[in-house]
Each structure stands twice: as structure tokens, then as C-alpha cells.
């Protein structure tokens, strides 16, 4: 066996080990993600995206409420003026 062939064999074994570790890492990440998602599912947790949607809806509702309050005040003032 030549020196180059030995080096190629060693490099191939190292590359195979690295590929195996990469696969293990991906598997471990998937398992950790599943465990965390499972744990969070048991709690009343809201995602960041869902929270942003809720905040936007709240801002819109507050704006609409302020507009309605102003409209009611204007109508009350108009009613008072005609009384």
C-alpha cells in the first residue's frame, strides 16, 4: 500500500466520521426541538409571530375605540346643542 493510498484511506475514514457526526448532530437537534416543542405545548405559550399579530389587533381596536368615543362625544354635544 502506498503512502498516498494510506493518506486517502485515512482522509476517507475521517470524512466518514465527520459525516456521521453531522448526521448525529442533526438527529440530536431534531430530538431536542421535539422535546422543547412538546414541553411548550403543555404551557400556555404564544409564539413571537402570534404575539405581534395580537399587538397589531390591539392597536387597531384601541384606534377604533378612540374614534368611536370621539364620535359619541360629538353626537352628544350635537344633541345637547339641539336640546
Gaussian input, Z-matrix of N, CA and C with variables (Angstrom, degrees):
# hf/3-21g

backbone

0 1
 N
 C     1     B1
 C     2     B2     1     A1
 N     3     B3     2     A2     1     D1
 C     4     B4     3     A3     2     D2
 C     5     B5     4     A4     3     D3
 N     6     B6     5     A5     4     D4
 C     7     B7     6     A6     5     D5
 C     8     B8     7     A7     6     D6
 N     9     B9     8     A8     7     D7
 C    10    B10     9     A9     8     D8
 C    11    B11    10    A10     9     D9
 N    12    B12    11    A11    10    D10
 C    13    B13    12    A12    11    D11
 C    14    B14    13    A13    12    D12
 N    15    B15    14    A14    13    D13
 C    16    B16    15    A15    14    D14
 C    17    B17    16    A16    15    D15
 N    18    B18    17    A17    16    D16
 C    19    B19    18    A18    17    D17
 C    20    B20    19    A19    18    D18
 N    21    B21    20    A20    19    D19
 C    22    B22    21    A21    20    D20
 C    23    B23    22    A22    21    D21
 N    24    B24    23    A23    22    D22
 C    25    B25    24    A24    23    D23
 C    26    B26    25    A25    24    D24
 N    27    B27    26    A26    25    D25
 C    28    B28    27    A27    26    D26
 C    29    B29    28    A28    27    D27
 N    30    B30    29    A29    28    D28
 C    31    B31    30    A30    29    D29
 C    32    B32    31    A31    30    D30
 N    33    B33    32    A32    31    D31
 C    34    B34    33    A33    32    D32
 C    35    B35    34    A34    33    D33
 N    36    B36    35    A35    34    D34
 C    37    B37    36    A36    35    D35
 C    38    B38    37    A37    36    D36
 N    39    B39    38    A38    37    D37
 C    40    B40    39    A39    38    D38
 C    41    B41    40    A40    39    D39
 N    42    B42    41    A41    40    D40
 C    43    B43    42    A42    41    D41
 C    44    B44    43    A43    42    D42
 N    45    B45    44    A44    43    D43
 C    46    B46    45    A45    44    D44
 C    47    B47    46    A46    45    D45
 N    48    B48    47    A47    46    D46
 C    49    B49    48    A48    47    D47
 C    50    B50    49    A49    48    D48
 N    51    B51    50    A50    49    D49
 C    52    B52    51    A51    50    D50
 C    53    B53    52    A52    51    D51
 N    54    B54    53    A53    52    D52
 C    55    B55    54    A54    53    D53
 C    56    B56    55    A55    54    D54
 N    57    B57    56    A56    55    D55
 C    58    B58    57    A57    56    D56
 C    59    B59    58    A58    57    D57
 N    60    B60    59    A59    58    D58
 C    61    B61    60    A60    59    D59
 C    62    B62    61    A61    60    D60
 N    63    B63    62    A62    61    D61
 C    64    B64    63    A63    62    D62
 C    65    B65    64    A64    63    D63
 N    66    B66    65    A65    64    D64
 C    67    B67    66    A66    65    D65
 C    68    B68    67    A67    66    D66
 N    69    B69    68    A68    67    D67
 C    70    B70    69    A69    68    D68
 C    71    B71    70    A70    69    D69
 N    72    B72    71    A71    70    D70
 C    73    B73    72    A72    71    D71
 C    74    B74    73    A73    72    D72
 N    75    B75    74    A74    73    D73
 C    76    B76    75    A75    74    D74
 C    77    B77    76    A76    75    D75
 N    78    B78    77    A77    76    D76
 C    79    B79    78    A78    77    D77
 C    80    B80    79    A79    78    D78
 N    81    B81    80    A80    79    D79
 C    82    B82    81    A81    80    D80
 C    83    B83    82    A82    81    D81
 N    84    B84    83    A83    82    D82
 C    85    B85    84    A84    83    D83
 C    86    B86    85    A85    84    D84
 N    87    B87    86    A86    85    D85
 C    88    B88    87    A87    86    D86
 C    89    B89    88    A88    87    D87
 N    90    B90    89    A89    88    D88
 C    91    B91    90    A90    89    D89
 C    92    B92    91    A91    90    D90
 N    93    B93    92    A92    91    D91
 C    94    B94    93    A93    92    D92
 C    95    B95    94    A94    93    D93
 N    96    B96    95    A95    94    D94
 C    97    B97    96    A96    95    D95
 C    98    B98    97    A97    96    D96
 N    99    B99    98    A98    97    D97
 C   100   B100    99    A99    98    D98
 C   101   B101   100   A100    99    D99
 N   102   B102   101   A101   100   D100
 C   103   B103   102   A102   101   D101
 C   104   B104   103   A103   102   D102
 N   105   B105   104   A104   103   D103
 C   106   B106   105   A105   104   D104
 C   107   B107   106   A106   105   D105
 N   108   B108   107   A107   106   D106
 C   109   B109   108   A108   107   D107
 C   110   B110   109   A109   108   D108
 N   111   B111   110   A110   109   D109
 C   112   B112   111   A111   110   D110
 C   113   B113   112   A112   111   D111
 N   114   B114   113   A113   112   D112
 C   115   B115   114   A114   113   D113
 C   116   B116   115   A115   114   D114
 N   117   B117   116   A116   115   D115
 C   118   B118   117   A117   116   D116
 C   119   B119   118   A118   117   D117
 N   120   B120   119   A119   118   D118
 C   121   B121   120   A120   119   D119
 C   122   B122   121   A121   120   D120
 N   123   B123   122   A122   121   D121
 C   124   B124   123   A123   122   D122
 C   125   B125   124   A124   123   D123
 N   126   B126   125   A125   124   D124
 C   127   B127   126   A126   125   D125
 C   128   B128   127   A127   126   D126
 N   129   B129   128   A128   127   D127
 C   130   B130   129   A129   128   D128
 C   131   B131   130   A130   129   D129
 N   132   B132   131   A131   130   D130
 C   133   B133   132   A132   131   D131
 C   134   B134   133   A133   132   D132
 N   135   B135   134   A134   133   D133
 C   136   B136   135   A135   134   D134
 C   137   B137   136   A136   135   D135
 N   138   B138   137   A137   136   D136
 C   139   B139   138   A138   137   D137
 C   140   B140   139   A139   138   D138
 N   141   B141   140   A140   139   D139
 C   142   B142   141   A141   140   D140
 C   143   B143   142   A142   141   D141
 N   144   B144   143   A143   142   D142
 C   145   B145   144   A144   143   D143
 C   146   B146   145   A145   144   D144
 N   147   B147   146   A146   145   D145
 C   148   B148   147   A147   146   D146
 C   149   B149   148   A148   147   D147
 N   150   B150   149   A149   148   D148
 C   151   B151   150   A150   149   D149
 C   152   B152   151   A151   150   D150
 N   153   B153   152   A152   151   D151
 C   154   B154   153   A153   152   D152
 C   155   B155   154   A154   153   D153
 N   156   B156   155   A155   154   D154
 C   157   B157   156   A156   155   D155
 C   158   B158   157   A157   156   D156
 N   159   B159   158   A158   157   D157
 C   160   B160   159   A159   158   D158
 C   161   B161   160   A160   159   D159
 N   162   B162   161   A161   160   D160
 C   163   B163   162   A162   161   D161
 C   164   B164   163   A163   162   D162
 N   165   B165   164   A164   163   D163
 C   166   B166   165   A165   164   D164
 C   167   B167   166   A166   165   D165
 N   168   B168   167   A167   166   D166
 C   169   B169   168   A168   167   D167
 C   170   B170   169   A169   168   D168
 N   171   B171   170   A170   169   D169
 C   172   B172   171   A171   170   D170
 C   173   B173   172   A172   171   D171
 N   174   B174   173   A173   172   D172
 C   175   B175   174   A174   173   D173
 C   176   B176   175   A175   174   D174
 N   177   B177   176   A176   175   D175
 C   178   B178   177   A177   176   D176
 C   179   B179   178   A178   177   D177
 N   180   B180   179   A179   178   D178
 C   181   B181   180   A180   179   D179
 C   182   B182   181   A181   180   D180
 N   183   B183   182   A182   181   D181
 C   184   B184   183   A183   182   D182
 C   185   B185   184   A184   183   D183
 N   186   B186   185   A185   184   D184
 C   187   B187   186   A186   185   D185
 C   188   B188   187   A187   186   D186
 N   189   B189   188   A188   187   D187
 C   190   B190   189   A189   188   D188
 C   191   B191   190   A190   189   D189
 N   192   B192   191   A191   190   D190
 C   193   B193   192   A192   191   D191
 C   194   B194   193   A193   192   D192
 N   195   B195   194   A194   193   D193
 C   196   B196   195   A195   194   D194
 C   197   B197   196   A196   195   D195
 N   198   B198   197   A197   196   D196
 C   199   B199   198   A198   197   D197
 C   200   B200   199   A199   198   D198
 N   201   B201   200   A200   199   D199
 C   202   B202   201   A201   200   D200
 C   203   B203   202   A202   201   D201
 N   204   B204   203   A203   202   D202
 C   205   B205   204   A204   203   D203
 C   206   B206   205   A205   204   D204
 N   207   B207   206   A206   205   D205
 C   208   B208   207   A207   206   D206
 C   209   B209   208   A208   207   D207
 N   210   B210   209   A209   208   D208
 C   211   B211   210   A210   209   D209
 C   212   B212   211   A211   210   D210
 N   213   B213   212   A212   211   D211
 C   214   B214   213   A213   212   D212
 C   215   B215   214   A214   213   D213
 N   216   B216   215   A215   214   D214
 C   217   B217   216   A216   215   D215
 C   218   B218   217   A217   216   D216
 N   219   B219   218   A218   217   D217
 C   220   B220   219   A219   218   D218
 C   221   B221   220   A220   219   D219
 N   222   B222   221   A221   220   D220
 C   223   B223   222   A222   221   D221
 C   224   B224   223   A223   222   D222
 N   225   B225   224   A224   223   D223
 C   226   B226   225   A225   224   D224
 C   227   B227   226   A226   225   D225
 N   228   B228   227   A227   226   D226
 C   229   B229   228   A228   227   D227
 C   230   B230   229   A229   228   D228
 N   231   B231   230   A230   229   D229
 C   232   B232   231   A231   230   D230
 C   233   B233   232   A232   231   D231
 N   234   B234   233   A233   232   D232
 C   235   B235   234   A234   233   D233
 C   236   B236   235   A235   234   D234
 N   237   B237   236   A236   235   D235
 C   238   B238   237   A237   236   D236
 C   239   B239   238   A238   237   D237
 N   240   B240   239   A239   238   D238
 C   241   B241   240   A240   239   D239
 C   242   B242   241   A241   240   D240
 N   243   B243   242   A242   241   D241
 C   244   B244   243   A243   242   D242
 C   245   B245   244   A244   243   D243
 N   246   B246   245   A245   244   D244
 C   247   B247   246   A246   245   D245
 C   248   B248   247   A247   246   D246

   B1=1.4539
   B2=1.5230
   B3=1.3026
   B4=1.4618
   B5=1.5203
   B6=1.3265
   B7=1.4554
   B8=1.5322
   B9=1.3531
   B10=1.4620
   B11=1.5252
   B12=1.3388
   B13=1.4683
   B14=1.5277
   B15=1.3310
   B16=1.4628
   B17=1.5149
   B18=1.3384
   B19=1.4639
   B20=1.5207
   B21=1.3393
   B22=1.4637
   B23=1.5213
   B24=1.3425
   B25=1.4654
   B26=1.5339
   B27=1.3282
   B28=1.4664
   B29=1.5261
   B30=1.3299
   B31=1.4651
   B32=1.5212
   B33=1.3321
   B34=1.4690
   B35=1.5278
   B36=1.3389
   B37=1.4641
   B38=1.5298
   B39=1.3096
   B40=1.4684
   B41=1.5263
   B42=1.3436
   B43=1.4644
   B44=1.5252
   B45=1.3286
   B46=1.4728
   B47=1.5156
   B48=1.3433
   B49=1.4624
   B50=1.5111
   B51=1.3130
   B52=1.4706
   B53=1.5236
   B54=1.3473
   B55=1.4803
   B56=1.5203
   B57=1.3418
   B58=1.4531
   B59=1.5295
   B60=1.3336
   B61=1.4616
   B62=1.5247
   B63=1.3367
   B64=1.4639
   B65=1.5215
   B66=1.3387
   B67=1.4667
   B68=1.5166
   B69=1.3279
   B70=1.4635
   B71=1.5212
   B72=1.3311
   B73=1.4764
   B74=1.5190
   B75=1.3422
   B76=1.4651
   B77=1.5198
   B78=1.3389
   B79=1.4655
   B80=1.5151
   B81=1.3354
   B82=1.4620
   B83=1.5238
   B84=1.3324
   B85=1.4685
   B86=1.5258
   B87=1.3319
   B88=1.4677
   B89=1.5241
   B90=1.3333
   B91=1.4653
   B92=1.5216
   B93=1.3131
   B94=1.4653
   B95=1.5180
   B96=1.3398
   B97=1.4718
   B98=1.5336
   B99=1.3220
   B100=1.4650
   B101=1.5258
   B102=1.3277
   B103=1.4739
   B104=1.5259
   B105=1.3330
   B106=1.4688
   B107=1.5237
   B108=1.3242
   B109=1.4679
   B110=1.5223
   B111=1.3239
   B112=1.4636
   B113=1.5267
   B114=1.3298
   B115=1.4713
   B116=1.5190
   B117=1.3305
   B118=1.4678
   B119=1.5224
   B120=1.3248
   B121=1.4641
   B122=1.5277
   B123=1.3254
   B124=1.4584
   B125=1.5277
   B126=1.3181
   B127=1.4599
   B128=1.5199
   B129=1.3111
   B130=1.4595
   B131=1.5232
   B132=1.3442
   B133=1.4532
   B134=1.5261
   B135=1.3147
   B136=1.4583
   B137=1.5275
   B138=1.3311
   B139=1.4572
   B140=1.5281
   B141=1.3182
   B142=1.4658
   B143=1.5301
   B144=1.3304
   B145=1.4673
   B146=1.5216
   B147=1.3342
   B148=1.4618
   B149=1.5275
   B150=1.3239
   B151=1.4639
   B152=1.5195
   B153=1.3352
   B154=1.4609
   B155=1.5250
   B156=1.3172
   B157=1.4723
   B158=1.5217
   B159=1.3450
   B160=1.4615
   B161=1.5251
   B162=1.3334
   B163=1.4652
   B164=1.5190
   B165=1.3341
   B166=1.4662
   B167=1.5240
   B168=1.3296
   B169=1.4682
   B170=1.5243
   B171=1.3303
   B172=1.4572
   B173=1.5219
   B174=1.3175
   B175=1.4723
   B176=1.5253
   B177=1.3344
   B178=1.4688
   B179=1.5319
   B180=1.3298
   B181=1.4648
   B182=1.5250
   B183=1.3283
   B184=1.4689
   B185=1.5210
   B186=1.3355
   B187=1.4686
   B188=1.5233
   B189=1.3366
   B190=1.4665
   B191=1.5231
   B192=1.3270
   B193=1.4677
   B194=1.5217
   B195=1.3309
   B196=1.4657
   B197=1.5248
   B198=1.3241
   B199=1.4679
   B200=1.5225
   B201=1.3307
   B202=1.4637
   B203=1.5231
   B204=1.3435
   B205=1.4574
   B206=1.5260
   B207=1.3279
   B208=1.4662
   B209=1.5214
   B210=1.3123
   B211=1.4699
   B212=1.5311
   B213=1.3415
   B214=1.4685
   B215=1.5270
   B216=1.3219
   B217=1.4715
   B218=1.5323
   B219=1.3339
   B220=1.4657
   B221=1.5224
   B222=1.3256
   B223=1.4692
   B224=1.5409
   B225=1.3277
   B226=1.4673
   B227=1.5249
   B228=1.3236
   B229=1.4625
   B230=1.5279
   B231=1.3197
   B232=1.4633
   B233=1.5211
   B234=1.3125
   B235=1.4637
   B236=1.5275
   B237=1.3347
   B238=1.4596
   B239=1.5262
   B240=1.3356
   B241=1.4673
   B242=1.5251
   B243=1.3164
   B244=1.4665
   B245=1.5204
   B246=1.3139
   B247=1.4630
   B248=1.4893
   A1=107.36
   A2=115.61
   A3=119.23
   A4=110.12
   A5=114.14
   A6=121.06
   A7=111.21
   A8=116.19
   A9=120.68
   A10=110.63
   A11=115.90
   A12=119.06
   A13=109.96
   A14=116.96
   A15=120.95
   A16=110.58
   A17=115.93
   A18=119.71
   A19=110.50
   A20=117.48
   A21=121.28
   A22=110.49
   A23=116.75
   A24=120.71
   A25=110.79
   A26=115.81
   A27=120.42
   A28=110.03
   A29=116.37
   A30=120.59
   A31=110.43
   A32=116.99
   A33=120.74
   A34=110.33
   A35=116.77
   A36=120.19
   A37=110.70
   A38=116.85
   A39=120.61
   A40=110.02
   A41=116.14
   A42=120.34
   A43=110.24
   A44=116.81
   A45=120.24
   A46=111.15
   A47=116.46
   A48=120.37
   A49=111.82
   A50=116.40
   A51=120.73
   A52=110.24
   A53=116.20
   A54=119.33
   A55=110.52
   A56=116.06
   A57=120.31
   A58=109.99
   A59=116.99
   A60=120.68
   A61=111.24
   A62=115.77
   A63=119.40
   A64=111.09
   A65=115.36
   A66=119.41
   A67=111.36
   A68=116.54
   A69=120.13
   A70=110.81
   A71=115.45
   A72=120.01
   A73=109.68
   A74=116.86
   A75=120.11
   A76=110.72
   A77=115.95
   A78=119.41
   A79=111.53
   A80=116.26
   A81=120.63
   A82=110.30
   A83=117.45
   A84=120.73
   A85=110.16
   A86=116.33
   A87=119.92
   A88=110.54
   A89=116.29
   A90=119.46
   A91=111.32
   A92=117.10
   A93=120.68
   A94=109.66
   A95=116.45
   A96=120.08
   A97=110.37
   A98=117.23
   A99=121.13
   A100=110.63
   A101=116.89
   A102=120.61
   A103=110.34
   A104=116.68
   A105=120.34
   A106=110.66
   A107=117.19
   A108=120.23
   A109=110.48
   A110=116.41
   A111=120.98
   A112=110.41
   A113=116.27
   A114=120.03
   A115=110.63
   A116=116.75
   A117=119.79
   A118=111.60
   A119=116.92
   A120=120.15
   A121=110.76
   A122=116.92
   A123=120.52
   A124=112.11
   A125=116.80
   A126=121.52
   A127=109.01
   A128=115.65
   A129=120.49
   A130=107.52
   A131=116.79
   A132=123.27
   A133=109.29
   A134=115.66
   A135=121.69
   A136=108.64
   A137=116.26
   A138=119.46
   A139=109.93
   A140=115.81
   A141=121.24
   A142=110.35
   A143=116.42
   A144=119.98
   A145=110.78
   A146=115.82
   A147=119.42
   A148=110.42
   A149=115.96
   A150=120.26
   A151=110.52
   A152=117.76
   A153=121.00
   A154=110.51
   A155=117.37
   A156=120.86
   A157=109.68
   A158=116.41
   A159=120.27
   A160=111.48
   A161=116.77
   A162=120.60
   A163=110.93
   A164=117.00
   A165=120.81
   A166=110.55
   A167=116.40
   A168=119.84
   A169=110.56
   A170=117.34
   A171=121.29
   A172=111.14
   A173=117.54
   A174=121.30
   A175=109.85
   A176=116.32
   A177=120.75
   A178=110.27
   A179=117.38
   A180=120.95
   A181=110.95
   A182=116.80
   A183=120.04
   A184=110.88
   A185=116.53
   A186=120.48
   A187=110.67
   A188=115.76
   A189=119.74
   A190=110.56
   A191=117.17
   A192=121.08
   A193=110.59
   A194=116.79
   A195=120.15
   A196=110.20
   A197=117.72
   A198=121.46
   A199=110.57
   A200=116.62
   A201=120.06
   A202=111.52
   A203=117.28
   A204=120.23
   A205=110.98
   A206=116.39
   A207=120.18
   A208=110.13
   A209=116.44
   A210=120.82
   A211=110.64
   A212=116.33
   A213=120.27
   A214=109.76
   A215=116.83
   A216=120.34
   A217=110.32
   A218=116.65
   A219=120.47
   A220=110.83
   A221=116.62
   A222=120.55
   A223=110.17
   A224=116.57
   A225=120.03
   A226=110.73
   A227=116.65
   A228=120.68
   A229=109.77
   A230=116.44
   A231=120.11
   A232=110.46
   A233=116.82
   A234=121.27
   A235=110.75
   A236=115.63
   A237=121.13
   A238=110.09
   A239=115.96
   A240=120.15
   A241=110.54
   A242=118.10
   A243=121.43
   A244=113.07
   A245=117.60
   A246=120.17
   A247=112.79
   D1=132.66
   D2=-177.57
   D3=-82.68
   D4=164.81
   D5=179.65
   D6=-62.22
   D7=-40.29
   D8=179.84
   D9=-65.87
   D10=-38.77
   D11=-179.72
   D12=-66.81
   D13=-39.90
   D14=177.17
   D15=-62.46
   D16=-43.58
   D17=178.50
   D18=-63.93
   D19=-39.94
   D20=178.04
   D21=-63.53
   D22=-42.40
   D23=178.76
   D24=-62.10
   D25=-44.72
   D26=179.72
   D27=-63.61
   D28=-44.13
   D29=179.67
   D30=-62.44
   D31=-39.86
   D32=179.77
   D33=-66.16
   D34=-40.66
   D35=178.77
   D36=-65.68
   D37=-40.87
   D38=177.80
   D39=-64.15
   D40=-44.83
   D41=179.39
   D42=-61.98
   D43=-41.10
   D44=177.73
   D45=-62.49
   D46=-41.58
   D47=177.85
   D48=-63.23
   D49=-40.88
   D50=178.96
   D51=-64.91
   D52=-42.26
   D53=177.78
   D54=-61.89
   D55=-40.98
   D56=179.64
   D57=-63.90
   D58=-44.20
   D59=178.43
   D60=-62.32
   D61=-39.24
   D62=177.54
   D63=-61.68
   D64=-41.85
   D65=177.90
   D66=-65.20
   D67=-40.83
   D68=177.65
   D69=-63.64
   D70=-40.51
   D71=179.60
   D72=-61.02
   D73=-46.52
   D74=-179.80
   D75=-62.57
   D76=-41.36
   D77=178.42
   D78=-63.69
   D79=-42.46
   D80=179.32
   D81=-64.49
   D82=-42.60
   D83=179.20
   D84=-61.26
   D85=-41.67
   D86=179.36
   D87=-64.09
   D88=-40.81
   D89=179.28
   D90=-66.38
   D91=-43.29
   D92=179.15
   D93=-62.94
   D94=-44.18
   D95=178.86
   D96=-59.54
   D97=-43.33
   D98=-179.78
   D99=-63.38
   D100=-42.77
   D101=179.87
   D102=-64.09
   D103=-45.08
   D104=-179.59
   D105=-64.89
   D106=-45.36
   D107=179.41
   D108=-61.89
   D109=-39.28
   D110=178.24
   D111=-63.74
   D112=-43.85
   D113=179.55
   D114=-65.15
   D115=-43.50
   D116=-179.45
   D117=-66.51
   D118=-30.51
   D119=179.80
   D120=-64.31
   D121=-25.07
   D122=-179.99
   D123=-79.63
   D124=-16.07
   D125=178.37
   D126=-102.94
   D127=163.93
   D128=177.65
   D129=-89.75
   D130=77.07
   D131=-174.95
   D132=-109.59
   D133=139.47
   D134=179.73
   D135=-111.07
   D136=137.88
   D137=177.91
   D138=-71.63
   D139=160.22
   D140=179.54
   D141=-59.94
   D142=-42.65
   D143=-179.08
   D144=-63.37
   D145=-42.30
   D146=-179.54
   D147=-66.21
   D148=-36.60
   D149=178.12
   D150=-64.64
   D151=-40.46
   D152=178.20
   D153=-63.04
   D154=-39.95
   D155=177.90
   D156=-63.33
   D157=-44.57
   D158=179.76
   D159=-62.82
   D160=-40.16
   D161=178.51
   D162=-63.98
   D163=-41.56
   D164=178.53
   D165=-63.70
   D166=-40.92
   D167=178.52
   D168=-64.93
   D169=-38.35
   D170=179.05
   D171=-65.45
   D172=-43.25
   D173=177.80
   D174=-60.37
   D175=-44.84
   D176=179.68
   D177=-62.55
   D178=-43.10
   D179=179.82
   D180=-64.33
   D181=-40.46
   D182=178.10
   D183=-63.58
   D184=-42.43
   D185=178.81
   D186=-62.69
   D187=-43.57
   D188=179.55
   D189=-64.94
   D190=-40.08
   D191=178.60
   D192=-63.54
   D193=-43.51
   D194=178.69
   D195=-61.71
   D196=-41.16
   D197=179.03
   D198=-64.74
   D199=-42.40
   D200=179.10
   D201=-66.26
   D202=-39.51
   D203=177.97
   D204=-63.09
   D205=-40.12
   D206=178.19
   D207=-65.77
   D208=-40.53
   D209=-179.86
   D210=-64.74
   D211=-43.31
   D212=178.75
   D213=-63.42
   D214=-43.16
   D215=179.31
   D216=-61.00
   D217=-41.57
   D218=179.21
   D219=-65.31
   D220=-41.64
   D221=179.76
   D222=-66.71
   D223=-39.97
   D224=177.81
   D225=-63.88
   D226=-40.70
   D227=179.08
   D228=-65.58
   D229=-40.38
   D230=178.70
   D231=-65.70
   D232=-41.28
   D233=178.47
   D234=-63.25
   D235=-42.17
   D236=179.87
   D237=-64.14
   D238=-37.40
   D239=-178.80
   D240=-67.86
   D241=-31.62
   D242=-179.28
   D243=-87.89
   D244=-4.39
   D245=-178.83
   D246=-86.36

